[in-house]
Amino acid sequence: MCGISGYLAPDKLRDDPRIVLDRMNRTLTHRGPDDMGSWWDEETGIGFGHCRLSIVDLSQEGHQPMHSASGRYVITFNGEIYNFTALRQELARLDHRFRGHSDTEVMLAAFDQWGVEAVIKRLVGMFAFALWDRREQVLYLVRDRMGEKPLYYGWMGGVFLFGSTLKALQAHPAWQGEIDRDALALFMRHNYIPAPHSIYRGIYKLLPGTILKLPLAQAKRRACPNPLPYWSAREVAEAGITSPFTGSEAEAIDELDRLLRAAVAGQMVADVPLGAFLSGGIDSSTVVALMQAQSTQPVKTFTIGFEEAAYNEAEYAKAVAQHLGTDHTEFYVKPAEAMAVIARLPAIYDEPFADSSQI
């Protein structure tokens, strides 16, 4: 998990961009405690911030915001690209050279080679990023297919703001923050504020599987184009119905196993130790089992337990951990500890959220 932030100010800022981006970055250090960086372009009024949690390529070659080798693109990126090794090999055959081994650098090289929108459709992973095309003077905001990584955006006081959290936007001097009463009504109905809405008027959540493309010329008119989809869950489901799997039940089991193993293996690529939350349920137990089957060392697993038997699943998780031979850790939450968190919830969450799972 990393944190990204930034702004596009066509009329330029009176404030020092270094100070503004530093303020925005400092709201994101809980998402990226390992490194911090910023970049801005005085002429166009674009600025990027980044707080990094180092997973792949722990060196300075993974520092962000990052520039493409051609100098055309600048990116601030949160997430992981699971098929970056295959993309890197393909690019290497096309004579691309790499300074480090981060997935971010591979993405930038791919943009140089094939173009932004074509590459986004090829990316497999979880991500939210802002990309500036210096040649065309276009800002791209992109979110992964299922919306695993957050991204907020919108116009505020003549400045186009974006970031992983609302707190990052609030740190900008242009922030005004008027409550959207329609969004408040949605909260009362759903117990949360559904995308694309946010609690603040004029600020939105980028929908999963979409690209927002904002040319500088449109930004000067305070325009905000609608995000366009690059992937549709409905279309994928419809394609599955139209062309269903035709093998036997045994072949279907083998194919599901192959796909799950590949998905888990892609998420185990890291230069730091990895672990997994294990509840003892079907989903987490399956993921951990596939991790352990592909690991030469005991996988680190973690479980939250409760002293109240009706809520406690830790015993199931312990049984799974013992069966798989993982390096297991339990932490039991006491009622007083849960109560102590409640007073902090408004500061922890960006928006009103009424599900008890937040504790």
Disulfide bonds with the S-S distance in Angstrom:
none
